[in-house]
Each structure stands twice: as structure tokens, then as C-alpha cells.
Amino acid sequence: MPRKHFRKYLPDHHSVRSHRHLRHFGPLLKHPNLWHLNRHSVAGGVAAGMIAGLIPGPVQMLAGAILAIIFRVNLPVAMVTTWYTNPITWGPLIVVAYAIGSLITGEPMGKVTEFEFDWRGGDWHLFLPRLYEWFLGLGETYLIGSVILGLVLAVLGYAAVQVAWRLYLLAYLKRRRQRRKPV
């Protein structure tokens, strides 16, 4: 089963709760679904991570953890799932989110200005402030689009885990029946 594979890499929930930085959150981390690897908890963790992954900035894993605690789904899965947004996928996701937002708000796609920064000799201490200003320029169109995209990805991720888990289980049961058949 996939659980045996993942248990090798996941920390024990007792060690996480007793960690010196996480000790203060002990009561929040005691719900068993935060640590169990079952179909519903893992699928919920994927959904929480998909939503949190579209939050701009470096708080995606924290948001995934908060959503996992609120909805009582698998915490490590929710945090790891946020990694689907990375420097390679970040640009296309912004474009898709803005396109969805422009369909809803009716704002044309051509209104987006290009992010301008002198990559060769630019002042790197100005990179983040300029990126922040560029994000603010995207405005509510991007915000609406990213919320809708996050919800769609969460539903698709939840359904994909449910279906994949079920198919794996059916294949496992079939293999087990084949092994037990008298020859």
C-alpha cells in the first residue's frame, strides 16, 4: 500500500508535537487526521495544499498547514503539495489565474503590463518591491482568478487522489486474489 512507502519519509507525530518550536501548538496538532494516511485525509491535504499554493509570497506552506489544521486533513501532505508552485510553474499559473479573472470581471487581458527589471545590471534590492508593485497592478482581476483557480485545482486534486487511491486498492485486491487462487 502507498501508506507503507510514505511512512518511511514522514516524521512520527509524537516527535513533531514534542519539537521545541512546535510544542506550544500541541493541542492544535493532536487531531489524528492531521497525521493519518487514509484516502480522505490525504485527498483533503492535497486540496488544502492546492489552495494554499496560489497564495503569493513565502507563506504558502504556513497557509497549507493552517488550512490542514482547520479542516483536519493530513498536515504534511498539505504542506508538501504547496510545492507545485515553483519558479517554473509560477508564471503560467499567474497567466491562467489572470485569464480566469478577466473572464469573470470582463477586463481585457492586454491591460497587464510587462514586469520590468534590469536583470543584467539591476539593483537586486529593488527586485521584491518592484515585483510587489507589479502584483498590485494586477488587482482584483488576478485575485478573483486565483481564488477560482485554487478552488478548481483543489477539487481536481481531491478527486484525483480519491480515484487513484481507489484504483490502487482495487488493483491490490485483484493481485491478492490472484495469489490466493488455488493452482
Secondary structure, DSSP 8 states (H G I E B T S, - for coil): -HHHHHHTTS--HHHHHTSTTTGGGGGGG--GGGT---HHHHHHHHHHHHHHHTSSSTTHHHHHHHHHHHHT--HHHHHHHGGG-STTTHHHHHHHHHHHHHHHH---GGG-------TTT--GGGHHHHHHHHHHHHHHHHHHHHHHHHHHHHHHHHHHHHHHHHHHHHHHHHHHHHHHS--
